[in-house]
Amino acid sequence: MSRRVLALLLFAATPVAAQDEPIELADDPFEITDPIAAAPGTAEIGFVGAYERARQGRIRDTGAIQTEYEMGVLPRLELRLGQTGAYGNLETRRRLGTAVDLNDGDALPQQKEERERARAGGTSGLGLLYQLSEDRGATPAVGLLGRVRTIYGPGRTAYEAEGVALVGKTFRPGRLPLGVHANLGWTTRIDPQPGDRTNRYLFNASIGQALTSDLALVLTYALSQQERGDRDFSLLQAGFRYRLPNGAVVGLAGGAGLNRDTPALQISVAVQFALGN
């Protein structure tokens, strides 16, 4: 198995992308998804590592690792497989990897004790992205992303279904484009437990400016509803994406939450490899 993994990484490191094409402005490690589906016969694998620091509590640190595989299966249709794991100050039934308010006044004593312990959890997801339109003239690129997700960790395993509308528009197309993207979604908890919020919304937006054909600066804002009693997850990120000579893309993002129930600090690092032609 280790030889197969090594062979895959070596293959992924070979030049497969046209270096004269502008770098993508909306992707990992930022909390934004591009509406462009991979072409049939092409694929991409990405790895993201993240660190978050909670604003309060005895256990404040959370580390997370995420992998996602994207493959074009039909024209404008893309398959997505994702896996996330995290350890530290988290509550996987709410938002994996997000710092928890450890001073919840109405929580039971045993619940408070559980929240003050470092915990492990993760998610497994399967999704499809369908691209409805291309970015041409005044028409933006539009896509629909649907996925189901299993959330495991403390307590009973949970299941969620999510639908997200993806919009992207490039201004000043060419070698140094400026791009604006937005994601608007709705998440439904399947078989919720008492006290769980069954439905939640999300809205993410970003603006990216290419400085060279291989380097882009990106600013994003992520907003999503959390469980009852918690303020919305509200995070501002800034960083860059850089394409290496072999076609791989690395990214670095730093962010901070805008209220008590979001991290005081978030740092994310990503690397993506293109597979196929």
PASEBA-1860 file (N, C-alpha, C; in nm, 3 decimals):
! residues 277
1> MSRRVLAL> 0.082/-0.120/0.000/0.000/0.000/0.000/0.086/0.126/0.000 ~ 0.200/0.125/0.075/0.286/0.242/0.081/0.347/0.272/-0.055 ~ 0.379/0.167/-0.134/0.435/0.190/-0.267/0.332/0.256/-0.358 ~ 0.206/0.215/-0.345/0.100/0.275/-0.426/0.083/0.423/-0.393 ~ 0.085/0.455/-0.264/0.072/0.594/-0.223/0.188/0.677/-0.274 ~ 0.311/0.622/-0.264/0.428/0.693/-0.312/0.420/0.716/-0.462 ~ 0.375/0.614/-0.535/0.362/0.628/-0.680/0.260/0.735/-0.716 ~ 0.150/0.741/-0.639/0.047/0.842/-0.665/0.102/0.983/-0.643
9> LLFAATPV> 0.177/1.003/-0.536/0.233/1.134/-0.508/0.337/1.175/-0.611 ~ 0.418/1.078/-0.657/0.516/1.108/-0.759/0.448/1.147/-0.889 ~ 0.339/1.076/-0.921/0.264/1.109/-1.042/0.199/1.245/-1.030 ~ 0.149/1.274/-0.908/0.083/1.403/-0.888/0.180/1.519/-0.899 ~ 0.308/1.493/-0.871/0.407/1.599/-0.873/0.457/1.632/-1.013 ~ 0.418/1.554/-1.113/0.461/1.581/-1.249/0.383/1.698/-1.305 ~ 0.443/1.777/-1.397/0.372/1.893/-1.451/0.250/1.851/-1.531 ~ 0.133/1.898/-1.492/0.011/1.864/-1.563/-0.072/1.987/-1.596
17> AAQDEPIE> -0.038/2.103/-1.539/-0.117/2.223/-1.561/-0.041/2.320/-1.650 ~ -0.116/2.391/-1.732/-0.054/2.492/-1.817/-0.019/2.612/-1.731 ~ 0.113/2.641/-1.721/0.158/2.746/-1.631/0.120/2.886/-1.680 ~ 0.079/2.899/-1.805/0.041/3.031/-1.853/-0.103/3.066/-1.819 ~ -0.179/2.971/-1.764/-0.316/2.999/-1.723/-0.314/3.061/-1.583 ~ -0.403/3.158/-1.555/-0.405/3.219/-1.422/-0.438/3.116/-1.315 ~ -0.384/3.137/-1.198/-0.411/3.048/-1.085/-0.555/3.065/-1.039 ~ -0.616/2.956/-0.987/-0.752/2.964/-0.934/-0.754/3.054/-0.810
25> LADDPFEI> -0.855/3.140/-0.802/-0.863/3.239/-0.695/-0.950/3.195/-0.577 ~ -1.024/3.085/-0.592/-1.116/3.042/-0.486/-1.100/2.894/-0.461 ~ -1.030/2.860/-0.355/-1.010/2.719/-0.322/-0.937/2.711/-0.188 ~ -0.898/2.588/-0.148/-0.828/2.568/-0.022/-0.702/2.653/-0.016 ~ -0.665/2.698/0.107/-0.723/2.667/0.238/-0.833/2.764/0.281 ~ -0.886/2.841/0.189/-0.991/2.938/0.222/-1.128/2.871/0.222 ~ -1.220/2.925/0.302/-1.352/2.864/0.316/-1.444/2.913/0.205 ~ -1.407/2.876/0.082/-1.484/2.916/-0.036/-1.466/2.807/-0.141
33> TDPIAAAP> -1.571/2.781/-0.219/-1.567/2.678/-0.322/-1.594/2.739/-0.458 ~ -1.511/2.707/-0.555/-1.525/2.756/-0.692/-1.635/2.677/-0.763 ~ -1.716/2.740/-0.849/-1.823/2.668/-0.918/-1.777/2.589/-1.040 ~ -1.650/2.596/-1.077/-1.600/2.530/-1.198/-1.577/2.382/-1.170 ~ -1.644/2.296/-1.245/-1.629/2.152/-1.230/-1.508/2.103/-1.309 ~ -1.442/2.001/-1.259/-1.329/1.941/-1.329/-1.376/1.875/-1.458 ~ -1.294/1.883/-1.560/-1.328/1.821/-1.688/-1.319/1.669/-1.676 ~ -1.398/1.595/-1.752/-1.390/1.448/-1.747/-1.247/1.400/-1.774
41> GTAEIGFV> -1.204/1.304/-1.695/-1.069/1.251/-1.709/-0.964/1.324/-1.629 ~ -1.002/1.433/-1.561/-0.907/1.505/-1.476/-0.951/1.494/-1.331 ~ -0.856/1.513/-1.241/-0.886/1.501/-1.098/-0.787/1.587/-1.020 ~ -0.820/1.607/-0.895/-0.735/1.686/-0.806/-0.748/1.630/-0.666 ~ -0.636/1.625/-0.594/-0.637/1.583/-0.455/-0.574/1.693/-0.372 ~ -0.638/1.727/-0.262/-0.590/1.835/-0.178/-0.580/1.794/-0.032 ~ -0.483/1.852/0.037/-0.461/1.827/0.180/-0.458/1.961/0.252 ~ -0.531/1.970/0.363/-0.538/2.094/0.440/-0.509/2.062/0.586
49> GAYERARQ> -0.421/2.138/0.645/-0.395/2.131/0.788/-0.436/2.262/0.853 ~ -0.502/2.255/0.968/-0.552/2.377/1.031/-0.527/2.374/1.182 ~ -0.502/2.491/1.236/-0.489/2.509/1.381/-0.582/2.621/1.424 ~ -0.655/2.600/1.534/-0.744/2.702/1.587/-0.720/2.721/1.736 ~ -0.734/2.844/1.780/-0.717/2.878/1.920/-0.846/2.938/1.972 ~ -0.905/2.872/2.074/-1.030/2.920/2.132/-1.006/3.046/2.215 ~ -1.111/3.123/2.236/-1.101/3.246/2.313/-1.097/3.222/2.462 ~ -1.150/3.107/2.507/-1.159/3.082/2.649/-1.165/2.932/2.673
57> GRIRDTGA> -1.149/2.892/2.802/-1.158/2.752/2.837/-1.024/2.691/2.872 ~ -1.027/2.578/2.940/-0.904/2.511/2.980/-0.832/2.449/2.860 ~ -0.908/2.387/2.769/-0.854/2.332/2.645/-0.888/2.430/2.533 ~ -0.788/2.494/2.478/-0.814/2.597/2.378/-0.766/2.560/2.238 ~ -0.678/2.463/2.226/-0.617/2.434/2.097/-0.690/2.321/2.024 ~ -0.702/2.337/1.893/-0.759/2.234/1.806/-0.673/2.220/1.681 ~ -0.641/2.098/1.647/-0.570/2.069/1.523/-0.658/1.983/1.434 ~ -0.657/2.010/1.304/-0.742/1.935/1.210/-0.666/1.908/1.081
65> IQTEYEMG> -0.698/1.796/1.018/-0.642/1.759/0.888/-0.757/1.718/0.798 ~ -0.756/1.769/0.677/-0.863/1.740/0.581/-0.803/1.698/0.447 ~ -0.863/1.597/0.385/-0.827/1.557/0.250/-0.954/1.559/0.164 ~ -0.939/1.596/0.038/-1.053/1.597/-0.054/-1.006/1.557/-0.194 ~ -1.081/1.468/-0.254/-1.052/1.420/-0.389/-1.165/1.464/-0.481 ~ -1.129/1.531/-0.591/-1.226/1.581/-0.687/-1.197/1.520/-0.823 ~ -1.300/1.467/-0.888/-1.280/1.399/-1.016/-1.394/1.434/-1.111 ~ -1.360/1.474/-1.233/-1.460/1.499/-1.335/-1.511/1.368/-1.393
73> VLPRLELR> -1.641/1.345/-1.385/-1.699/1.219/-1.432/-1.777/1.236/-1.562 ~ -1.839/1.352/-1.581/-1.913/1.386/-1.702/-1.892/1.535/-1.729 ~ -1.922/1.582/-1.851/-1.912/1.726/-1.874/-1.993/1.804/-1.771 ~ -1.925/1.896/-1.702/-1.985/1.983/-1.600/-2.026/1.910/-1.472 ~ -1.988/1.786/-1.455/-2.024/1.710/-1.334/-1.898/1.657/-1.268 ~ -1.887/1.684/-1.138/-1.768/1.648/-1.062/-1.806/1.570/-0.935 ~ -1.731/1.466/-0.907/-1.747/1.386/-0.786/-1.648/1.433/-0.681 ~ -1.695/1.443/-0.556/-1.609/1.489/-0.447/-1.616/1.391/-0.330
81> LGQTGAYG> -1.499/1.350/-0.282/-1.487/1.264/-0.165/-1.401/1.337/-0.062 ~ -1.450/1.349/0.061/-1.377/1.423/0.163/-1.368/1.350/0.295 ~ -1.260/1.376/0.368/-1.239/1.317/0.500/-1.169/1.420/0.588 ~ -1.220/1.437/0.711/-1.162/1.533/0.805/-1.145/1.466/0.940 ~ -1.035/1.497/1.006/-1.013/1.452/1.142/-0.961/1.567/1.227 ~ -1.001/1.572/1.354/-0.959/1.683/1.440/-0.945/1.633/1.583 ~ -0.864/1.705/1.660/-0.844/1.671/1.802/-0.823/1.801/1.879 ~ -0.886/1.809/1.996/-0.866/1.924/2.083/-0.997/1.977/2.136
89> NLETRRRL> -1.010/2.108/2.133/-1.128/2.176/2.185/-1.232/2.183/2.072 ~ -1.315/2.083/2.064/-1.413/2.080/1.956/-1.539/2.006/2.002 ~ -1.646/2.032/1.929/-1.772/1.961/1.949/-1.819/1.920/1.810 ~ -1.794/1.793/1.774/-1.816/1.751/1.636/-1.962/1.756/1.596 ~ -2.054/1.756/1.691/-2.195/1.760/1.656/-2.238/1.900/1.614 ~ -2.154/2.001/1.638/-2.190/2.138/1.604/-2.116/2.183/1.479 ~ -1.987/2.201/1.487/-1.907/2.236/1.369/-1.767/2.186/1.393 ~ -1.729/2.079/1.324/-1.602/2.012/1.350/-1.485/2.110/1.340
97> GTAVDLND> -1.402/2.110/1.444/-1.283/2.194/1.442/-1.305/2.334/1.495 ~ -1.427/2.368/1.534/-1.453/2.503/1.584/-1.447/2.505/1.736 ~ -1.384/2.608/1.790/-1.373/2.620/1.935/-1.510/2.629/1.999 ~ -1.523/2.566/2.115/-1.650/2.560/2.186/-1.650/2.660/2.302 ~ -1.763/2.720/2.324/-1.780/2.806/2.442/-1.786/2.716/2.565 ~ -1.681/2.720/2.647/-1.674/2.630/2.762/-1.744/2.687/2.885 ~ -1.800/2.805/2.875/-1.866/2.867/2.989/-2.015/2.881/2.966 ~ -2.076/2.782/2.905/-2.219/2.783/2.877/-2.294/2.772/3.010
105> GDALPQQK> -2.362/2.879/3.048/-2.423/2.884/3.180/-2.534/2.784/3.201 ~ -2.608/2.744/3.095/-2.720/2.654/3.115/-2.684/2.509/3.089 ~ -2.555/2.477/3.071/-2.515/2.338/3.048/-2.513/2.262/3.181 ~ -2.540/2.132/3.175/-2.532/2.048/3.293/-2.387/2.031/3.337 ~ -2.362/2.002/3.466/-2.223/1.988/3.513/-2.145/1.884/3.434 ~ -2.208/1.768/3.403/-2.136/1.666/3.328/-2.107/1.710/3.185 ~ -2.195/1.794/3.127/-2.168/1.846/2.993/-2.051/1.943/2.995 ~ -2.046/2.027/3.099/-1.933/2.118/3.110/-1.803/2.041/3.124
113> EERERARA> -1.805/1.933/3.203/-1.684/1.853/3.222/-1.638/1.790/3.091 ~ -1.736/1.741/3.011/-1.701/1.682/2.882/-1.639/1.785/2.789 ~ -1.693/1.907/2.790/-1.643/2.010/2.700/-1.504/2.057/2.738 ~ -1.462/2.036/2.861/-1.331/2.081/2.906/-1.224/1.976/2.884 ~ -1.259/1.868/2.813/-1.161/1.765/2.780/-1.129/1.771/2.632 ~ -1.003/1.744/2.598/-0.966/1.736/2.457/-1.034/1.614/2.396 ~ -1.095/1.631/2.279/-1.172/1.524/2.216/-1.126/1.506/2.072 ~ -1.154/1.387/2.019/-1.122/1.356/1.880/-1.251/1.330/1.803
121> GGTSGLGL> -1.251/1.362/1.676/-1.368/1.338/1.592/-1.333/1.359/1.447 ~ -1.432/1.343/1.362/-1.406/1.360/1.219/-1.533/1.356/1.137 ~ -1.517/1.373/1.008/-1.628/1.366/0.914/-1.585/1.289/0.790 ~ -1.682/1.226/0.725/-1.664/1.165/0.594/-1.774/1.219/0.505 ~ -1.739/1.263/0.383/-1.839/1.325/0.297/-1.833/1.276/0.155 ~ -1.948/1.274/0.090/-1.962/1.238/-0.051/-2.049/1.343/-0.117 ~ -2.002/1.401/-0.229/-2.078/1.508/-0.293/-2.064/1.509/-0.443 ~ -2.153/1.585/-0.506/-2.152/1.606/-0.651/-2.165/1.755/-0.677
129> LYQLSEDR> -2.083/1.806/-0.769/-2.089/1.945/-0.811/-2.130/1.949/-0.957 ~ -2.235/2.024/-0.987/-2.280/2.040/-1.125/-2.269/2.186/-1.164 ~ -2.197/2.214/-1.272/-2.177/2.350/-1.319/-2.288/2.389/-1.415 ~ -2.366/2.490/-1.378/-2.480/2.533/-1.459/-2.441/2.627/-1.572 ~ -2.344/2.715/-1.550/-2.306/2.813/-1.651/-2.159/2.845/-1.640 ~ -2.105/2.904/-1.746/-1.966/2.946/-1.749/-1.955/3.097/-1.731 ~ -1.838/3.139/-1.692/-1.810/3.282/-1.671/-1.780/3.345/-1.806 ~ -1.883/3.403/-1.869/-1.868/3.465/-2.001/-1.945/3.597/-2.005
137> GATPAVGL> -1.879/3.701/-2.052/-1.946/3.829/-2.061/-1.995/3.875/-1.925 ~ -2.125/3.911/-1.921/-2.185/3.956/-1.796/-2.237/3.841/-1.711 ~ -2.232/3.716/-1.764/-2.286/3.600/-1.694/-2.180/3.537/-1.606 ~ -2.206/3.521/-1.475/-2.107/3.456/-1.389/-2.112/3.304/-1.403 ~ -2.010/3.239/-1.354/-2.012/3.093/-1.343/-2.099/3.056/-1.224 ~ -2.190/2.960/-1.244/-2.281/2.917/-1.139/-2.277/2.766/-1.128 ~ -2.275/2.714/-1.007/-2.274/2.571/-0.984/-2.358/2.534/-0.864 ~ -2.395/2.409/-0.857/-2.469/2.355/-0.742/-2.390/2.240/-0.683
145> LGRVRTIY> -2.370/2.244/-0.553/-2.297/2.139/-0.482/-2.389/2.074/-0.380 ~ -2.408/1.944/-0.393/-2.486/1.869/-0.295/-2.400/1.759/-0.235 ~ -2.411/1.739/-0.105/-2.332/1.635/-0.042/-2.398/1.585/0.086 ~ -2.361/1.466/0.123/-2.402/1.407/0.251/-2.276/1.384/0.333 ~ -2.291/1.397/0.464/-2.175/1.395/0.552/-2.206/1.316/0.677 ~ -2.113/1.231/0.718/-2.120/1.159/0.845/-2.027/1.227/0.944 ~ -2.078/1.258/1.063/-2.000/1.326/1.167/-1.988/1.232/1.285 ~ -1.867/1.201/1.322/-1.846/1.108/1.432/-1.753/1.170/1.535
153> GPGRTAYE> -1.767/1.122/1.659/-1.689/1.177/1.768/-1.762/1.152/1.899 ~ -1.754/1.247/1.995/-1.827/1.229/2.122/-1.976/1.214/2.097 ~ -2.037/1.117/2.162/-2.181/1.096/2.145/-2.212/1.013/2.022 ~ -2.339/1.013/1.985/-2.386/0.932/1.874/-2.342/0.991/1.740 ~ -2.313/0.903/1.642/-2.279/0.948/1.508/-2.396/1.026/1.448 ~ -2.364/1.137/1.381/-2.466/1.222/1.321/-2.450/1.223/1.169 ~ -2.559/1.258/1.101/-2.559/1.261/0.955/-2.621/1.393/0.908 ~ -2.560/1.452/0.804/-2.608/1.578/0.751/-2.615/1.574/0.600
161> AEGVALVG> -2.708/1.651/0.545/-2.718/1.674/0.400/-2.705/1.823/0.377 ~ -2.634/1.858/0.271/-2.606/2.000/0.246/-2.621/2.032/0.098 ~ -2.680/2.147/0.069/-2.689/2.199/-0.066/-2.634/2.340/-0.070 ~ -2.546/2.369/-0.167/-2.480/2.499/-0.173/-2.484/2.552/-0.316 ~ -2.528/2.677/-0.332/-2.520/2.746/-0.460/-2.386/2.818/-0.467 ~ -2.314/2.798/-0.577/-2.181/2.854/-0.595/-2.183/2.954/-0.710 ~ -2.127/3.072/-0.688/-2.124/3.176/-0.790/-1.983/3.233/-0.797 ~ -1.933/3.252/-0.918/-1.801/3.312/-0.935/-1.797/3.402/-1.057
169> KTFRPGRL> -1.731/3.517/-1.043/-1.720/3.612/-1.153/-1.578/3.667/-1.158 ~ -1.520/3.662/-1.278/-1.385/3.714/-1.298/-1.392/3.849/-1.368 ~ -1.325/3.948/-1.309/-1.315/4.080/-1.370/-1.171/4.099/-1.420 ~ -1.157/4.181/-1.519/-1.027/4.202/-1.582/-0.963/4.069/-1.619 ~ -1.033/3.984/-1.700/-0.977/3.854/-1.736/-0.845/3.871/-1.811 ~ -0.757/3.774/-1.792/-0.625/3.781/-1.853/-0.523/3.722/-1.760 ~ -0.404/3.771/-1.764/-0.296/3.715/-1.683/-0.311/3.748/-1.535 ~ -0.368/3.865/-1.503/-0.381/3.909/-1.363/-0.527/3.940/-1.332
177> PLGVHANL> -0.612/3.839/-1.324/-0.754/3.864/-1.303/-0.787/3.899/-1.158 ~ -0.901/3.962/-1.143/-0.963/3.987/-1.013/-1.090/3.904/-1.008 ~ -1.108/3.823/-0.904/-1.224/3.735/-0.897/-1.304/3.754/-0.770 ~ -1.436/3.746/-0.782/-1.528/3.753/-0.668/-1.612/3.626/-0.668 ~ -1.624/3.562/-0.551/-1.698/3.437/-0.539/-1.789/3.442/-0.417 ~ -1.898/3.368/-0.423/-1.993/3.359/-0.312/-2.052/3.219/-0.306 ~ -2.073/3.169/-0.185/-2.139/3.041/-0.160/-2.257/3.066/-0.067 ~ -2.374/3.016/-0.104/-2.493/3.028/-0.020/-2.552/2.888/-0.003
185> GWTTRIDP> -2.561/2.840/0.122/-2.599/2.701/0.142/-2.694/2.680/0.257 ~ -2.745/2.557/0.262/-2.840/2.513/0.365/-2.802/2.372/0.407 ~ -2.788/2.351/0.537/-2.750/2.221/0.591/-2.863/2.166/0.677 ~ -2.896/2.039/0.658/-3.002/1.973/0.734/-2.945/1.855/0.812 ~ -2.969/1.851/0.940/-2.927/1.740/1.025/-3.028/1.627/1.010 ~ -2.980/1.509/0.973/-3.065/1.391/0.957/-3.074/1.319/1.092 ~ -3.196/1.287/1.135/-3.218/1.221/1.263/-3.153/1.298/1.377 ~ -3.191/1.425/1.400/-3.128/1.507/1.503/-3.162/1.457/1.644
193> QPGDRTNR> -3.073/1.482/1.736/-3.099/1.453/1.877/-3.170/1.572/1.940 ~ -3.232/1.551/2.057/-3.297/1.664/2.126/-3.198/1.777/2.151 ~ -3.239/1.897/2.116/-3.153/2.013/2.134/-3.071/2.049/2.011 ~ -3.058/1.956/1.914/-2.984/1.988/1.791/-3.064/2.086/1.706 ~ -2.994/2.176/1.639/-3.058/2.262/1.540/-3.070/2.183/1.411 ~ -3.190/2.162/1.363/-3.211/2.076/1.247/-3.159/2.138/1.119 ~ -3.183/2.267/1.099/-3.143/2.335/0.976/-3.054/2.454/1.007 ~ -2.951/2.472/0.923/-2.857/2.583/0.941/-2.823/2.642/0.804
201> YLFNASIG> -2.794/2.770/0.800/-2.756/2.835/0.676/-2.606/2.866/0.678 ~ -2.551/2.893/0.561/-2.413/2.940/0.550/-2.401/3.039/0.436 ~ -2.310/3.133/0.450/-2.280/3.229/0.345/-2.131/3.261/0.352 ~ -2.060/3.230/0.245/-1.918/3.259/0.235/-1.894/3.345/0.112 ~ -1.801/3.438/0.123/-1.769/3.526/0.010/-1.620/3.553/0.009 ~ -1.565/3.574/-0.111/-1.422/3.600/-0.121/-1.393/3.694/-0.237 ~ -1.278/3.759/-0.228/-1.226/3.839/-0.338/-1.078/3.802/-0.351 ~ -1.036/3.773/-0.475/-0.899/3.732/-0.499/-0.837/3.814/-0.612
209> QALTSDLA> -0.711/3.851/-0.594/-0.639/3.928/-0.694/-0.509/3.855/-0.729 ~ -0.494/3.820/-0.856/-0.370/3.758/-0.901/-0.262/3.864/-0.913 ~ -0.148/3.841/-0.848/-0.033/3.932/-0.857/0.059/3.892/-0.971 ~ 0.069/3.760/-0.995/0.135/3.704/-1.111/0.047/3.590/-1.160 ~ 0.087/3.522/-1.267/0.007/3.409/-1.313/0.010/3.293/-1.215 ~ 0.105/3.295/-1.118/0.119/3.186/-1.024/0.095/3.226/-0.878 ~ 0.064/3.350/-0.851/0.048/3.397/-0.713/-0.076/3.484/-0.703 ~ -0.160/3.455/-0.602/-0.283/3.532/-0.581/-0.301/3.561/-0.432
217> LVLTYALS> -0.346/3.681/-0.402/-0.387/3.719/-0.267/-0.538/3.702/-0.257 ~ -0.585/3.648/-0.143/-0.727/3.617/-0.126/-0.775/3.665/0.010 ~ -0.894/3.724/0.011/-0.961/3.766/0.135/-1.099/3.702/0.137 ~ -1.133/3.632/0.246/-1.262/3.565/0.254/-1.333/3.598/0.384 ~ -1.465/3.584/0.379/-1.550/3.598/0.497/-1.645/3.478/0.500 ~ -1.649/3.408/0.613/-1.733/3.290/0.628/-1.833/3.312/0.740 ~ -1.961/3.286/0.711/-2.069/3.301/0.808/-2.155/3.176/0.805 ~ -2.178/3.114/0.919/-2.266/2.997/0.925/-2.334/2.990/1.060
225> QQERGDRD> -2.456/2.941/1.059/-2.535/2.928/1.181/-2.484/2.811/1.263 ~ -2.488/2.827/1.395/-2.442/2.721/1.484/-2.560/2.672/1.569 ~ -2.529/2.595/1.673/-2.636/2.539/1.755/-2.704/2.649/1.836 ~ -2.822/2.616/1.888/-2.899/2.713/1.966/-2.817/2.764/2.085 ~ -2.823/2.894/2.106/-2.749/2.954/2.216/-2.611/3.005/2.177 ~ -2.563/2.969/2.057/-2.433/3.014/2.009/-2.450/3.118/1.900 ~ -2.363/3.217/1.902/-2.362/3.314/1.793/-2.319/3.247/1.663 ~ -2.354/3.308/1.551/-2.314/3.254/1.421/-2.162/3.246/1.412
233> FSLLQAGF> -2.114/3.141/1.344/-1.973/3.130/1.313/-1.939/3.240/1.213 ~ -1.850/3.331/1.252/-1.819/3.448/1.170/-1.668/3.465/1.167 ~ -1.607/3.437/1.052/-1.461/3.430/1.041/-1.412/3.510/0.922 ~ -1.304/3.586/0.943/-1.239/3.662/0.837/-1.101/3.602/0.813 ~ -1.070/3.571/0.685/-0.942/3.510/0.649/-0.870/3.596/0.545 ~ -0.736/3.588/0.547/-0.654/3.652/0.444/-0.530/3.567/0.422 ~ -0.482/3.562/0.298/-0.364/3.483/0.270/-0.337/3.476/0.122 ~ -0.265/3.372/0.080/-0.226/3.362/-0.059/-0.231/3.219/-0.108
241> RYRLPNGA> -0.236/3.205/-0.240/-0.223/3.076/-0.310/-0.111/3.090/-0.411 ~ -0.019/2.989/-0.415/0.097/2.997/-0.503/0.113/2.865/-0.577 ~ 0.129/2.875/-0.708/0.146/2.756/-0.792/0.295/2.732/-0.816 ~ 0.341/2.611/-0.783/0.480/2.572/-0.801/0.507/2.539/-0.947 ~ 0.635/2.534/-0.987/0.668/2.500/-1.125/0.615/2.365/-1.171 ~ 0.596/2.268/-1.078/0.546/2.137/-1.117/0.393/2.131/-1.124 ~ 0.325/2.244/-1.102/0.180/2.248/-1.112/0.108/2.237/-0.981 ~ 0.174/2.191/-0.875/0.110/2.184/-0.744/0.084/2.325/-0.691
249> VVGLAGGA> -0.021/2.340/-0.611/-0.058/2.470/-0.554/-0.052/2.462/-0.403 ~ 0.016/2.557/-0.341/0.021/2.566/-0.195/-0.051/2.693/-0.153 ~ -0.109/2.688/-0.036/-0.182/2.804/0.014/-0.162/2.822/0.163 ~ -0.170/2.945/0.207/-0.159/2.978/0.349/-0.262/3.084/0.381 ~ -0.340/3.060/0.487/-0.445/3.154/0.528/-0.439/3.175/0.678 ~ -0.456/3.299/0.719/-0.467/3.332/0.860/-0.600/3.401/0.884 ~ -0.666/3.367/0.994/-0.798/3.424/1.017/-0.827/3.443/1.164 ~ -0.936/3.516/1.190/-0.981/3.541/1.326/-1.132/3.550/1.327
257> GLNRDTPA> -1.193/3.497/1.433/-1.336/3.507/1.448/-1.378/3.646/1.492 ~ -1.503/3.679/1.465/-1.552/3.813/1.494/-1.646/3.818/1.614 ~ -1.662/3.705/1.684/-1.741/3.706/1.806/-1.691/3.599/1.902 ~ -1.755/3.587/2.017/-1.709/3.499/2.124/-1.710/3.352/2.084 ~ -1.803/3.311/1.999/-1.820/3.170/1.967/-1.746/3.129/1.840 ~ -1.644/3.202/1.803/-1.557/3.167/1.691/-1.412/3.178/1.737 ~ -1.319/3.115/1.666/-1.181/3.110/1.715/-1.117/3.249/1.722 ~ -1.031/3.267/1.822/-0.953/3.390/1.829/-0.847/3.391/1.720
265> LQISVAVQ> -0.803/3.272/1.677/-0.699/3.260/1.576/-0.721/3.132/1.498 ~ -0.702/3.139/1.366/-0.705/3.021/1.281/-0.594/3.034/1.177 ~ -0.516/2.928/1.162/-0.411/2.922/1.061/-0.431/2.794/0.979 ~ -0.435/2.807/0.847/-0.460/2.693/0.759/-0.353/2.688/0.650 ~ -0.309/2.566/0.619/-0.211/2.544/0.513/-0.266/2.436/0.422 ~ -0.252/2.453/0.290/-0.306/2.356/0.194/-0.204/2.329/0.085 ~ -0.212/2.207/0.031/-0.136/2.171/-0.089/-0.227/2.089/-0.178 ~ -0.227/2.119/-0.307/-0.316/2.053/-0.403/-0.235/2.002/-0.521
273> FALGN> -0.269/1.880/-0.566/-0.204/1.819/-0.680/-0.308/1.790/-0.787 ~ -0.278/1.826/-0.910/-0.365/1.793/-1.023/-0.325/1.657/-1.077 ~ -0.426/1.575/-1.111/-0.405/1.441/-1.165/-0.470/1.433/-1.302 ~ -0.408/1.369/-1.394/-0.467/1.353/-1.527/-0.424/1.464/-1.619 ~ -0.493/1.475/-1.733/-0.456/1.571/-1.836/-0.531/1.703/-1.818
END
